[in-house]
């Protein structure tokens, strides 16, 4: 719904789509990337995610990296390109004036099914 706007854009940043759990030298999960609860990231893990997000925002739409390699290497942090010193959007990546179909498609799931499922989930969870 924002494709025609020149002052606002929404861009999916897929840097986490194909990411695997980082491994240590013994091929076990590297726990230095995770907090004590083993679910949330530690400061080191958040730093890696922040670098991957920043790099993704600078990559053109259609050429974005879909994984994070957890190398703890600050040299992988990218700087804006002098020819394109801005965050990449669909419009400035070359899709804004093309025949790319951005028509709104109707959802295959009726809205009421989402509401019923959410209520049922809350009821089952409370039991």
C-alpha positions as CSV (number, residue, x, y, z in Angstrom):
1,X,0.0,0.0,0.0
2,X,3.0,2.3,0.1
3,X,4.5,1.5,-3.3
4,X,3.3,4.7,-4.9
5,X,4.5,7.0,-2.0
6,X,7.7,9.0,-2.5
7,X,8.1,10.0,1.1
8,X,7.7,6.6,2.8
9,X,8.6,2.9,2.1
10,X,8.4,-0.5,3.8
11,X,11.1,-2.9,2.9
12,X,11.5,-6.5,4.2
13,X,15.0,-7.1,5.4
14,X,15.6,-10.9,5.0
15,X,18.9,-11.2,6.8
16,X,17.5,-13.7,9.3
17,X,15.6,-15.9,6.9
18,X,18.3,-18.6,6.3
19,X,20.5,-18.0,9.4
20,X,21.7,-21.0,11.3
21,X,22.7,-21.3,14.9
22,X,26.4,-20.2,15.3
23,X,28.7,-23.1,16.2
24,X,31.9,-23.0,18.3
25,X,35.1,-24.9,17.6
26,X,33.6,-28.2,18.8
27,X,30.6,-27.9,16.5
28,X,28.2,-27.2,19.4
29,X,26.0,-24.0,19.5
30,X,28.2,-21.0,20.5
31,X,26.5,-19.9,23.7
32,X,28.3,-16.5,23.7
33,X,25.7,-15.3,21.2
34,X,22.8,-16.1,23.6
35,X,21.6,-14.8,26.9
36,X,21.3,-17.0,30.0
37,X,17.8,-18.1,29.0
38,X,19.3,-19.7,25.8
39,X,16.5,-18.1,23.8
40,X,17.3,-14.4,23.5
41,X,20.5,-12.9,22.1
42,X,23.4,-11.7,24.3
43,X,25.1,-8.3,23.6
44,X,27.3,-10.1,21.1
45,X,24.3,-11.7,19.4
46,X,22.5,-8.4,19.2
47,X,25.6,-6.7,17.7
48,X,25.7,-9.4,15.0
49,X,22.0,-8.9,14.2
50,X,22.4,-5.1,14.1
51,X,25.3,-5.4,11.6
52,X,23.3,-7.8,9.5
53,X,20.2,-5.4,9.6
54,X,22.3,-2.4,8.7
55,X,24.0,-4.2,5.8
56,X,20.6,-5.4,4.5
57,X,19.2,-1.9,4.5
58,X,22.0,-0.8,2.2
59,X,21.6,-3.7,-0.2
60,X,19.3,-3.2,-3.2
61,X,15.9,-4.9,-3.2
62,X,16.3,-8.3,-4.9
63,X,20.0,-8.6,-3.9
64,X,19.6,-8.7,-0.1
65,X,21.6,-11.3,1.9
66,X,19.2,-13.8,3.6
67,X,21.6,-15.1,6.3
68,X,24.0,-13.9,9.0
69,X,27.3,-15.7,9.3
70,X,28.0,-14.7,13.0
71,X,31.7,-14.1,12.4
72,X,32.1,-11.3,15.1
73,X,34.1,-9.4,12.5
74,X,33.5,-5.7,12.4
75,X,35.1,-5.4,9.0
76,X,31.9,-6.9,7.5
77,X,30.0,-3.8,8.4
78,X,29.3,-1.9,5.1
79,X,29.3,1.8,4.4
80,X,26.9,3.5,2.1
81,X,27.9,3.5,-1.6
82,X,29.0,7.1,-2.7
83,X,26.8,6.7,-5.8
84,X,23.8,5.6,-3.7
85,X,24.2,7.1,-0.2
86,X,20.7,6.1,1.0
87,X,18.8,3.1,2.3
88,X,17.6,0.8,-0.5
89,X,13.9,0.7,-1.2
90,X,11.9,-0.9,-4.1
91,X,11.7,2.5,-5.9
92,X,15.4,3.4,-5.7
93,X,16.4,-0.2,-6.5
94,X,14.9,0.1,-9.9
95,X,11.5,-1.4,-9.3
96,X,9.6,1.9,-8.9
97,X,9.1,2.5,-12.6
98,X,9.0,-1.0,-13.9
99,X,6.0,-3.2,-14.7
100,X,6.5,-5.2,-11.5
101,X,3.0,-6.2,-10.3
102,X,2.3,-4.6,-7.0
103,X,-1.4,-5.1,-7.0
104,X,-3.1,-5.9,-3.8
105,X,-4.0,-9.6,-3.7
106,X,-6.8,-10.9,-1.6
107,X,-6.0,-13.1,1.3
108,X,-6.8,-16.8,1.0
109,X,-7.7,-16.9,4.7
110,X,-11.0,-15.2,5.8
111,X,-10.5,-12.5,8.5
112,X,-13.0,-14.3,10.8
113,X,-10.8,-17.5,10.8
114,X,-7.9,-15.5,12.3
115,X,-10.1,-14.2,15.1
116,X,-11.6,-17.6,15.9
117,X,-8.1,-19.2,15.9
118,X,-6.7,-16.5,18.2
119,X,-9.6,-16.8,20.6
120,X,-9.3,-20.6,20.6
121,X,-5.5,-20.3,21.2
122,X,-6.1,-18.1,24.2
123,X,-8.7,-20.5,25.7
124,X,-6.5,-23.5,25.1
125,X,-3.5,-21.7,26.6
126,X,-5.4,-20.7,29.7
127,X,-6.5,-24.2,30.3
